[in-house]
Amino acid sequence: MDKHQLLLWLAIALFSLGLLGVIVRRNALIMLMCMELMLNGVNLSLITFLHQNGAAAGGVLVFLVFVVATAEIAIAIPIVLLLVRRKRSLDLDAFSDLQG
């Protein structure tokens, strides 16, 4: 097993663990962390494929994904904190009345 296969298996494991966390857990912050874990798994697979093919131009895509993830967290965390102040709970079922 070469290092590319090992990194791809690690990326699959990270993505699967994050997906399992999003499906199983109902805590908003834990779900956000699991989504970031999924995103890191995708980034690791992108970097592995870029390293395998020797293309340096795809590094821009990985950088863009990191920028979008940072913006997502910068927006999502304050929203979750405002919702927690309102409902006094991190459980997503408590926010079902917010549906449109």
Jmol script that loads the backbone (N, CA, C; Angstrom):
load data "model"
ATOM      1  N   MET A   1       0.856  -1.179   0.000  1.00  0.00           N
ATOM      2  CA  MET A   1       0.000   0.000   0.000  1.00  0.00           C
ATOM      3  C   MET A   1       0.899   1.239   0.000  1.00  0.00           C
ATOM      4  N   ASP A   2       0.760   2.066  -0.999  1.00  0.00           N
ATOM      5  CA  ASP A   2       1.589   3.260  -1.063  1.00  0.00           C
ATOM      6  C   ASP A   2       0.965   4.398  -0.252  1.00  0.00           C
ATOM      7  N   LYS A   3       1.694   5.498  -0.183  1.00  0.00           N
ATOM      8  CA  LYS A   3       1.238   6.596   0.679  1.00  0.00           C
ATOM      9  C   LYS A   3      -0.027   7.268   0.147  1.00  0.00           C
ATOM     10  N   HIS A   4      -0.238   7.238  -1.168  1.00  0.00           N
ATOM     11  CA  HIS A   4      -1.447   7.849  -1.718  1.00  0.00           C
ATOM     12  C   HIS A   4      -2.698   7.071  -1.303  1.00  0.00           C
ATOM     13  N   GLN A   5      -2.603   5.767  -1.337  1.00  0.00           N
ATOM     14  CA  GLN A   5      -3.744   4.955  -0.897  1.00  0.00           C
ATOM     15  C   GLN A   5      -4.013   5.148   0.586  1.00  0.00           C
ATOM     16  N   LEU A   6      -2.956   5.223   1.366  1.00  0.00           N
ATOM     17  CA  LEU A   6      -3.109   5.432   2.802  1.00  0.00           C
ATOM     18  C   LEU A   6      -3.791   6.779   3.093  1.00  0.00           C
ATOM     19  N   LEU A   7      -3.368   7.816   2.371  1.00  0.00           N
ATOM     20  CA  LEU A   7      -3.984   9.128   2.574  1.00  0.00           C
ATOM     21  C   LEU A   7      -5.436   9.139   2.119  1.00  0.00           C
ATOM     22  N   LEU A   8      -5.741   8.434   1.035  1.00  0.00           N
ATOM     23  CA  LEU A   8      -7.132   8.365   0.589  1.00  0.00           C
ATOM     24  C   LEU A   8      -8.000   7.602   1.583  1.00  0.00           C
ATOM     25  N   TRP A   9      -7.467   6.526   2.158  1.00  0.00           N
ATOM     26  CA  TRP A   9      -8.230   5.802   3.184  1.00  0.00           C
ATOM     27  C   TRP A   9      -8.443   6.676   4.414  1.00  0.00           C
ATOM     28  N   LEU A  10      -7.440   7.472   4.762  1.00  0.00           N
ATOM     29  CA  LEU A  10      -7.594   8.400   5.884  1.00  0.00           C
ATOM     30  C   LEU A  10      -8.655   9.456   5.565  1.00  0.00           C
ATOM     31  N   ALA A  11      -8.669   9.951   4.330  1.00  0.00           N
ATOM     32  CA  ALA A  11      -9.680  10.927   3.930  1.00  0.00           C
ATOM     33  C   ALA A  11     -11.075  10.318   3.982  1.00  0.00           C
ATOM     34  N   ILE A  12     -11.205   9.076   3.530  1.00  0.00           N
ATOM     35  CA  ILE A  12     -12.499   8.392   3.588  1.00  0.00           C
ATOM     36  C   ILE A  12     -12.932   8.198   5.038  1.00  0.00           C
ATOM     37  N   ALA A  13     -11.986   7.848   5.900  1.00  0.00           N
ATOM     38  CA  ALA A  13     -12.309   7.657   7.323  1.00  0.00           C
ATOM     39  C   ALA A  13     -12.748   8.969   7.962  1.00  0.00           C
ATOM     40  N   LEU A  14     -12.054  10.073   7.659  1.00  0.00           N
ATOM     41  CA  LEU A  14     -12.440  11.377   8.206  1.00  0.00           C
ATOM     42  C   LEU A  14     -13.832  11.776   7.739  1.00  0.00           C
ATOM     43  N   PHE A  15     -14.087  11.605   6.441  1.00  0.00           N
ATOM     44  CA  PHE A  15     -15.395  11.973   5.909  1.00  0.00           C
ATOM     45  C   PHE A  15     -16.486  11.105   6.521  1.00  0.00           C
ATOM     46  N   SER A  16     -16.234   9.806   6.648  1.00  0.00           N
ATOM     47  CA  SER A  16     -17.234   8.890   7.208  1.00  0.00           C
ATOM     48  C   SER A  16     -17.518   9.203   8.671  1.00  0.00           C
ATOM     49  N   LEU A  17     -16.470   9.508   9.426  1.00  0.00           N
ATOM     50  CA  LEU A  17     -16.655   9.855  10.831  1.00  0.00           C
ATOM     51  C   LEU A  17     -17.475  11.139  10.966  1.00  0.00           C
ATOM     52  N   GLY A  18     -17.195  12.115  10.112  1.00  0.00           N
ATOM     53  CA  GLY A  18     -17.960  13.354  10.144  1.00  0.00           C
ATOM     54  C   GLY A  18     -19.403  13.138   9.743  1.00  0.00           C
ATOM     55  N   LEU A  19     -19.631  12.316   8.722  1.00  0.00           N
ATOM     56  CA  LEU A  19     -20.996  12.026   8.286  1.00  0.00           C
ATOM     57  C   LEU A  19     -21.770  11.293   9.367  1.00  0.00           C
ATOM     58  N   LEU A  20     -21.124  10.350  10.015  1.00  0.00           N
ATOM     59  CA  LEU A  20     -21.763   9.629  11.116  1.00  0.00           C
ATOM     60  C   LEU A  20     -22.116  10.584  12.253  1.00  0.00           C
ATOM     61  N   GLY A  21     -21.222  11.519  12.550  1.00  0.00           N
ATOM     62  CA  GLY A  21     -21.491  12.490  13.606  1.00  0.00           C
ATOM     63  C   GLY A  21     -22.649  13.403  13.272  1.00  0.00           C
ATOM     64  N   VAL A  22     -22.760  13.810  12.003  1.00  0.00           N
ATOM     65  CA  VAL A  22     -23.873  14.673  11.602  1.00  0.00           C
ATOM     66  C   VAL A  22     -25.189  13.917  11.679  1.00  0.00           C
ATOM     67  N   ILE A  23     -25.175  12.646  11.305  1.00  0.00           N
ATOM     68  CA  ILE A  23     -26.406  11.857  11.311  1.00  0.00           C
ATOM     69  C   ILE A  23     -26.843  11.502  12.725  1.00  0.00           C
ATOM     70  N   VAL A  24     -25.904  11.144  13.582  1.00  0.00           N
ATOM     71  CA  VAL A  24     -26.234  10.604  14.901  1.00  0.00           C
ATOM     72  C   VAL A  24     -26.470  11.701  15.942  1.00  0.00           C
ATOM     73  N   ARG A  25     -25.623  12.715  15.960  1.00  0.00           N
ATOM     74  CA  ARG A  25     -25.694  13.718  17.027  1.00  0.00           C
ATOM     75  C   ARG A  25     -26.739  14.785  16.732  1.00  0.00           C
ATOM     76  N   ARG A  26     -27.317  15.369  17.768  1.00  0.00           N
ATOM     77  CA  ARG A  26     -28.307  16.426  17.627  1.00  0.00           C
ATOM     78  C   ARG A  26     -27.818  17.748  18.212  1.00  0.00           C
ATOM     79  N   ASN A  27     -26.605  17.780  18.717  1.00  0.00           N
ATOM     80  CA  ASN A  27     -26.017  18.993  19.278  1.00  0.00           C
ATOM     81  C   ASN A  27     -25.504  19.858  18.122  1.00  0.00           C
ATOM     82  N   ALA A  28     -25.877  21.136  18.109  1.00  0.00           N
ATOM     83  CA  ALA A  28     -25.548  22.007  16.980  1.00  0.00           C
ATOM     84  C   ALA A  28     -24.045  22.207  16.814  1.00  0.00           C
ATOM     85  N   LEU A  29     -23.327  22.422  17.911  1.00  0.00           N
ATOM     86  CA  LEU A  29     -21.885  22.634  17.808  1.00  0.00           C
ATOM     87  C   LEU A  29     -21.157  21.363  17.386  1.00  0.00           C
ATOM     88  N   ILE A  30     -21.584  20.224  17.889  1.00  0.00           N
ATOM     89  CA  ILE A  30     -20.977  18.949  17.492  1.00  0.00           C
ATOM     90  C   ILE A  30     -21.221  18.707  16.002  1.00  0.00           C
ATOM     91  N   MET A  31     -22.414  19.051  15.532  1.00  0.00           N
ATOM     92  CA  MET A  31     -22.713  18.872  14.108  1.00  0.00           C
ATOM     93  C   MET A  31     -21.846  19.791  13.245  1.00  0.00           C
ATOM     94  N   LEU A  32     -21.611  21.013  13.702  1.00  0.00           N
ATOM     95  CA  LEU A  32     -20.720  21.911  12.965  1.00  0.00           C
ATOM     96  C   LEU A  32     -19.299  21.357  12.914  1.00  0.00           C
ATOM     97  N   MET A  33     -18.834  20.826  14.040  1.00  0.00           N
ATOM     98  CA  MET A  33     -17.489  20.239  14.056  1.00  0.00           C
ATOM     99  C   MET A  33     -17.412  19.026  13.142  1.00  0.00           C
ATOM    100  N   CYS A  34     -18.463  18.231  13.102  1.00  0.00           N
ATOM    101  CA  CYS A  34     -18.474  17.058  12.227  1.00  0.00           C
ATOM    102  C   CYS A  34     -18.499  17.465  10.753  1.00  0.00           C
ATOM    103  N   MET A  35     -19.192  18.559  10.441  1.00  0.00           N
ATOM    104  CA  MET A  35     -19.176  19.046   9.059  1.00  0.00           C
ATOM    105  C   MET A  35     -17.785  19.536   8.671  1.00  0.00           C
ATOM    106  N   GLU A  36     -17.089  20.144   9.604  1.00  0.00           N
ATOM    107  CA  GLU A  36     -15.710  20.558   9.333  1.00  0.00           C
ATOM    108  C   GLU A  36     -14.807  19.339   9.149  1.00  0.00           C
ATOM    109  N   LEU A  37     -15.072  18.285   9.893  1.00  0.00           N
ATOM    110  CA  LEU A  37     -14.315  17.050   9.725  1.00  0.00           C
ATOM    111  C   LEU A  37     -14.540  16.462   8.336  1.00  0.00           C
ATOM    112  N   MET A  38     -15.776  16.515   7.871  1.00  0.00           N
ATOM    113  CA  MET A  38     -16.080  16.060   6.514  1.00  0.00           C
ATOM    114  C   MET A  38     -15.343  16.911   5.477  1.00  0.00           C
ATOM    115  N   LEU A  39     -15.323  18.203   5.694  1.00  0.00           N
ATOM    116  CA  LEU A  39     -14.638  19.099   4.771  1.00  0.00           C
ATOM    117  C   LEU A  39     -13.133  18.845   4.761  1.00  0.00           C
ATOM    118  N   ASN A  40     -12.567  18.539   5.918  1.00  0.00           N
ATOM    119  CA  ASN A  40     -11.141  18.218   5.979  1.00  0.00           C
ATOM    120  C   ASN A  40     -10.834  16.909   5.260  1.00  0.00           C
ATOM    121  N   GLY A  41     -11.764  15.955   5.326  1.00  0.00           N
ATOM    122  CA  GLY A  41     -11.583  14.717   4.573  1.00  0.00           C
ATOM    123  C   GLY A  41     -11.569  14.962   3.077  1.00  0.00           C
ATOM    124  N   VAL A  42     -12.464  15.829   2.610  1.00  0.00           N
ATOM    125  CA  VAL A  42     -12.499  16.178   1.185  1.00  0.00           C
ATOM    126  C   VAL A  42     -11.231  16.919   0.792  1.00  0.00           C
ATOM    127  N   ASN A  43     -10.777  17.834   1.636  1.00  0.00           N
ATOM    128  CA  ASN A  43      -9.537  18.562   1.339  1.00  0.00           C
ATOM    129  C   ASN A  43      -8.343  17.622   1.278  1.00  0.00           C
ATOM    130  N   LEU A  44      -8.285  16.665   2.175  1.00  0.00           N
ATOM    131  CA  LEU A  44      -7.184  15.707   2.166  1.00  0.00           C
ATOM    132  C   LEU A  44      -7.194  14.878   0.888  1.00  0.00           C
ATOM    133  N   SER A  45      -8.374  14.478   0.438  1.00  0.00           N
ATOM    134  CA  SER A  45      -8.432  13.717  -0.815  1.00  0.00           C
ATOM    135  C   SER A  45      -8.037  14.592  -1.999  1.00  0.00           C
ATOM    136  N   LEU A  46      -8.459  15.865  -2.004  1.00  0.00           N
ATOM    137  CA  LEU A  46      -8.053  16.777  -3.072  1.00  0.00           C
ATOM    138  C   LEU A  46      -6.540  16.950  -3.105  1.00  0.00           C
ATOM    139  N   ILE A  47      -5.949  17.149  -1.953  1.00  0.00           N
ATOM    140  CA  ILE A  47      -4.500  17.323  -1.883  1.00  0.00           C
ATOM    141  C   ILE A  47      -3.781  16.050  -2.323  1.00  0.00           C
ATOM    142  N   THR A  48      -4.316  14.905  -1.957  1.00  0.00           N
ATOM    143  CA  THR A  48      -3.704  13.638  -2.362  1.00  0.00           C
ATOM    144  C   THR A  48      -3.745  13.467  -3.877  1.00  0.00           C
ATOM    145  N   PHE A  49      -4.898  13.767  -4.483  1.00  0.00           N
ATOM    146  CA  PHE A  49      -5.000  13.660  -5.937  1.00  0.00           C
ATOM    147  C   PHE A  49      -4.092  14.670  -6.632  1.00  0.00           C
ATOM    148  N   LEU A  50      -3.994  15.879  -6.077  1.00  0.00           N
ATOM    149  CA  LEU A  50      -3.119  16.885  -6.669  1.00  0.00           C
ATOM    150  C   LEU A  50      -1.659  16.470  -6.573  1.00  0.00           C
ATOM    151  N   HIS A  51      -1.283  15.897  -5.455  1.00  0.00           N
ATOM    152  CA  HIS A  51       0.093  15.439  -5.289  1.00  0.00           C
ATOM    153  C   HIS A  51       0.392  14.262  -6.210  1.00  0.00           C
ATOM    154  N   GLN A  52      -0.580  13.412  -6.396  1.00  0.00           N
ATOM    155  CA  GLN A  52      -0.418  12.237  -7.248  1.00  0.00           C
ATOM    156  C   GLN A  52      -0.257  12.648  -8.717  1.00  0.00           C
ATOM    157  N   ASN A  53      -1.009  13.655  -9.151  1.00  0.00           N
ATOM    158  CA  ASN A  53      -0.949  14.101 -10.539  1.00  0.00           C
ATOM    159  C   ASN A  53       0.119  15.154 -10.784  1.00  0.00           C
ATOM    160  N   GLY A  54       0.633  15.744  -9.746  1.00  0.00           N
ATOM    161  CA  GLY A  54       1.676  16.750  -9.884  1.00  0.00           C
ATOM    162  C   GLY A  54       1.163  18.100 -10.339  1.00  0.00           C
ATOM    163  N   ALA A  55      -0.122  18.337 -10.238  1.00  0.00           N
ATOM    164  CA  ALA A  55      -0.690  19.616 -10.658  1.00  0.00           C
ATOM    165  C   ALA A  55      -0.671  20.599  -9.499  1.00  0.00           C
ATOM    166  N   ALA A  56       0.013  21.704  -9.702  1.00  0.00           N
ATOM    167  CA  ALA A  56       0.096  22.713  -8.651  1.00  0.00           C
ATOM    168  C   ALA A  56      -1.070  23.689  -8.714  1.00  0.00           C
ATOM    169  N   ALA A  57      -1.747  23.761  -9.848  1.00  0.00           N
ATOM    170  CA  ALA A  57      -2.841  24.724 -10.007  1.00  0.00           C
ATOM    171  C   ALA A  57      -4.037  24.368  -9.129  1.00  0.00           C
ATOM    172  N   GLY A  58      -4.207  23.105  -8.784  1.00  0.00           N
ATOM    173  CA  GLY A  58      -5.332  22.707  -7.946  1.00  0.00           C
ATOM    174  C   GLY A  58      -5.195  23.154  -6.512  1.00  0.00           C
ATOM    175  N   GLY A  59      -4.002  23.591  -6.122  1.00  0.00           N
ATOM    176  CA  GLY A  59      -3.810  24.120  -4.774  1.00  0.00           C
ATOM    177  C   GLY A  59      -4.657  25.346  -4.518  1.00  0.00           C
ATOM    178  N   VAL A  60      -4.973  26.068  -5.576  1.00  0.00           N
ATOM    179  CA  VAL A  60      -5.846  27.234  -5.462  1.00  0.00           C
ATOM    180  C   VAL A  60      -7.234  26.797  -5.029  1.00  0.00           C
ATOM    181  N   LEU A  61      -7.696  25.654  -5.557  1.00  0.00           N
ATOM    182  CA  LEU A  61      -9.008  25.124  -5.174  1.00  0.00           C
ATOM    183  C   LEU A  61      -9.032  24.764  -3.692  1.00  0.00           C
ATOM    184  N   VAL A  62      -7.982  24.136  -3.215  1.00  0.00           N
ATOM    185  CA  VAL A  62      -7.903  23.777  -1.794  1.00  0.00           C
ATOM    186  C   VAL A  62      -7.887  25.035  -0.933  1.00  0.00           C
ATOM    187  N   PHE A  63      -7.140  26.049  -1.359  1.00  0.00           N
ATOM    188  CA  PHE A  63      -7.115  27.311  -0.619  1.00  0.00           C
ATOM    189  C   PHE A  63      -8.498  27.955  -0.595  1.00  0.00           C
ATOM    190  N   LEU A  64      -9.208  27.903  -1.726  1.00  0.00           N
ATOM    191  CA  LEU A  64     -10.552  28.457  -1.798  1.00  0.00           C
ATOM    192  C   LEU A  64     -11.498  27.723  -0.852  1.00  0.00           C
ATOM    193  N   VAL A  65     -11.364  26.404  -0.766  1.00  0.00           N
ATOM    194  CA  VAL A  65     -12.207  25.622   0.142  1.00  0.00           C
ATOM    195  C   VAL A  65     -11.920  26.026   1.593  1.00  0.00           C
ATOM    196  N   PHE A  66     -10.655  26.247   1.929  1.00  0.00           N
ATOM    197  CA  PHE A  66     -10.322  26.691   3.285  1.00  0.00           C
ATOM    198  C   PHE A  66     -10.912  28.069   3.588  1.00  0.00           C
ATOM    199  N   VAL A  67     -10.889  28.963   2.613  1.00  0.00           N
ATOM    200  CA  VAL A  67     -11.449  30.303   2.816  1.00  0.00           C
ATOM    201  C   VAL A  67     -12.961  30.223   3.021  1.00  0.00           C
ATOM    202  N   VAL A  68     -13.629  29.411   2.219  1.00  0.00           N
ATOM    203  CA  VAL A  68     -15.081  29.258   2.362  1.00  0.00           C
ATOM    204  C   VAL A  68     -15.422  28.615   3.710  1.00  0.00           C
ATOM    205  N   ALA A  69     -14.629  27.626   4.139  1.00  0.00           N
ATOM    206  CA  ALA A  69     -14.872  26.985   5.437  1.00  0.00           C
ATOM    207  C   ALA A  69     -14.684  27.979   6.579  1.00  0.00           C
ATOM    208  N   THR A  70     -13.700  28.839   6.462  1.00  0.00           N
ATOM    209  CA  THR A  70     -13.484  29.849   7.488  1.00  0.00           C
ATOM    210  C   THR A  70     -14.652  30.831   7.549  1.00  0.00           C
ATOM    211  N   ALA A  71     -15.129  31.242   6.389  1.00  0.00           N
ATOM    212  CA  ALA A  71     -16.275  32.149   6.358  1.00  0.00           C
ATOM    213  C   ALA A  71     -17.518  31.472   6.908  1.00  0.00           C
ATOM    214  N   GLU A  72     -17.677  30.201   6.599  1.00  0.00           N
ATOM    215  CA  GLU A  72     -18.836  29.457   7.110  1.00  0.00           C
ATOM    216  C   GLU A  72     -18.821  29.406   8.634  1.00  0.00           C
ATOM    217  N   ILE A  73     -17.680  29.101   9.202  1.00  0.00           N
ATOM    218  CA  ILE A  73     -17.572  29.027  10.658  1.00  0.00           C
ATOM    219  C   ILE A  73     -17.746  30.412  11.278  1.00  0.00           C
ATOM    220  N   ALA A  74     -17.203  31.436  10.631  1.00  0.00           N
ATOM    221  CA  ALA A  74     -17.333  32.798  11.161  1.00  0.00           C
ATOM    222  C   ALA A  74     -18.787  33.251  11.181  1.00  0.00           C
ATOM    223  N   ILE A  75     -19.604  32.714  10.299  1.00  0.00           N
ATOM    224  CA  ILE A  75     -21.025  33.071  10.273  1.00  0.00           C
ATOM    225  C   ILE A  75     -21.856  32.115  11.128  1.00  0.00           C
ATOM    226  N   ALA A  76     -21.536  30.826  11.091  1.00  0.00           N
ATOM    227  CA  ALA A  76     -22.362  29.817  11.763  1.00  0.00           C
ATOM    228  C   ALA A  76     -22.249  29.880  13.286  1.00  0.00           C
ATOM    229  N   ILE A  77     -21.065  30.079  13.812  1.00  0.00           N
ATOM    230  CA  ILE A  77     -20.887  30.085  15.267  1.00  0.00           C
ATOM    231  C   ILE A  77     -21.693  31.210  15.930  1.00  0.00           C
ATOM    232  N   PRO A  78     -21.651  32.453  15.440  1.00  0.00           N
ATOM    233  CA  PRO A  78     -22.498  33.477  16.079  1.00  0.00           C
ATOM    234  C   PRO A  78     -23.994  33.192  15.961  1.00  0.00           C
ATOM    235  N   ILE A  79     -24.414  32.609  14.841  1.00  0.00           N
ATOM    236  CA  ILE A  79     -25.827  32.262  14.708  1.00  0.00           C
ATOM    237  C   ILE A  79     -26.216  31.221  15.739  1.00  0.00           C
ATOM    238  N   VAL A  80     -25.388  30.208  15.906  1.00  0.00           N
ATOM    239  CA  VAL A  80     -25.674  29.165  16.898  1.00  0.00           C
ATOM    240  C   VAL A  80     -25.677  29.762  18.295  1.00  0.00           C
ATOM    241  N   LEU A  81     -24.753  30.649  18.594  1.00  0.00           N
ATOM    242  CA  LEU A  81     -24.717  31.260  19.921  1.00  0.00           C
ATOM    243  C   LEU A  81     -25.954  32.119  20.186  1.00  0.00           C
ATOM    244  N   LEU A  82     -26.438  32.824  19.170  1.00  0.00           N
ATOM    245  CA  LEU A  82     -27.674  33.600  19.344  1.00  0.00           C
ATOM    246  C   LEU A  82     -28.872  32.679  19.570  1.00  0.00           C
ATOM    247  N   LEU A  83     -28.920  31.566  18.860  1.00  0.00           N
ATOM    248  CA  LEU A  83     -30.012  30.622  19.066  1.00  0.00           C
ATOM    249  C   LEU A  83     -29.954  29.980  20.448  1.00  0.00           C
ATOM    250  N   VAL A  84     -28.749  29.720  20.928  1.00  0.00           N
ATOM    251  CA  VAL A  84     -28.603  29.137  22.270  1.00  0.00           C
ATOM    252  C   VAL A  84     -29.055  30.136  23.328  1.00  0.00           C
ATOM    253  N   ARG A  85     -28.744  31.400  23.140  1.00  0.00           N
ATOM    254  CA  ARG A  85     -29.218  32.409  24.096  1.00  0.00           C
ATOM    255  C   ARG A  85     -30.742  32.477  24.117  1.00  0.00           C
ATOM    256  N   ARG A  86     -31.345  32.275  22.966  1.00  0.00           N
ATOM    257  CA  ARG A  86     -32.803  32.371  22.881  1.00  0.00           C
ATOM    258  C   ARG A  86     -33.487  31.152  23.477  1.00  0.00           C
ATOM    259  N   LYS A  87     -32.985  29.951  23.190  1.00  0.00           N
ATOM    260  CA  LYS A  87     -33.659  28.714  23.602  1.00  0.00           C
ATOM    261  C   LYS A  87     -33.013  28.022  24.800  1.00  0.00           C
ATOM    262  N   ARG A  88     -31.805  28.430  25.179  1.00  0.00           N
ATOM    263  CA  ARG A  88     -31.082  27.809  26.288  1.00  0.00           C
ATOM    264  C   ARG A  88     -30.811  26.323  26.047  1.00  0.00           C
ATOM    265  N   SER A  89     -30.601  25.963  24.782  1.00  0.00           N
ATOM    266  CA  SER A  89     -30.341  24.563  24.443  1.00  0.00           C
ATOM    267  C   SER A  89     -29.544  24.491  23.146  1.00  0.00           C
ATOM    268  N   LEU A  90     -28.671  23.486  23.043  1.00  0.00           N
ATOM    269  CA  LEU A  90     -27.942  23.235  21.806  1.00  0.00           C
ATOM    270  C   LEU A  90     -28.601  22.145  20.968  1.00  0.00           C
ATOM    271  N   ASP A  91     -29.673  21.572  21.480  1.00  0.00           N
ATOM    272  CA  ASP A  91     -30.365  20.501  20.767  1.00  0.00           C
ATOM    273  C   ASP A  91     -31.141  21.091  19.587  1.00  0.00           C
ATOM    274  N   LEU A  92     -30.957  20.513  18.401  1.00  0.00           N
ATOM    275  CA  LEU A  92     -31.604  21.058  17.212  1.00  0.00           C
ATOM    276  C   LEU A  92     -33.113  20.886  17.221  1.00  0.00           C
ATOM    277  N   ASP A  93     -33.621  19.927  17.966  1.00  0.00           N
ATOM    278  CA  ASP A  93     -35.071  19.744  18.036  1.00  0.00           C
ATOM    279  C   ASP A  93     -35.763  20.921  18.723  1.00  0.00           C
ATOM    280  N   ALA A  94     -35.024  21.657  19.556  1.00  0.00           N
ATOM    281  CA  ALA A  94     -35.595  22.813  20.240  1.00  0.00           C
ATOM    282  C   ALA A  94     -35.827  23.972  19.276  1.00  0.00           C
ATOM    283  N   PHE A  95     -35.184  23.925  18.116  1.00  0.00           N
ATOM    284  CA  PHE A  95     -35.300  25.010  17.147  1.00  0.00           C
ATOM    285  C   PHE A  95     -36.286  24.698  16.024  1.00  0.00           C
ATOM    286  N   SER A  96     -37.151  23.714  16.210  1.00  0.00           N
ATOM    287  CA  SER A  96     -38.061  23.324  15.136  1.00  0.00           C
ATOM    288  C   SER A  96     -39.130  24.390  14.871  1.00  0.00           C
ATOM    289  N   ASP A  97     -39.388  25.255  15.822  1.00  0.00           N
ATOM    290  CA  ASP A  97     -40.379  26.314  15.600  1.00  0.00           C
ATOM    291  C   ASP A  97     -39.861  27.422  14.698  1.00  0.00           C
ATOM    292  N   LEU A  98     -38.569  27.401  14.372  1.00  0.00           N
ATOM    293  CA  LEU A  98     -37.976  28.426  13.508  1.00  0.00           C
ATOM    294  C   LEU A  98     -38.145  28.110  12.028  1.00  0.00           C
ATOM    295  N   GLN A  99     -38.723  26.964  11.710  1.00  0.00           N
ATOM    296  CA  GLN A  99     -38.900  26.603  10.300  1.00  0.00           C
ATOM    297  C   GLN A  99     -39.907  27.525   9.648  1.00  0.00           C
ATOM    298  N   GLY A 100     -39.641  27.818   8.363  1.00  0.00           N
ATOM    299  CA  GLY A 100     -40.505  28.748   7.646  1.00  0.00           C
ATOM    300  C   GLY A 100     -41.680  28.114   6.981  1.00  0.00           C
TER     301      GLY A 100
END
end "model"
wireframe off; spacefill off
backbone 0.3
color backbone group
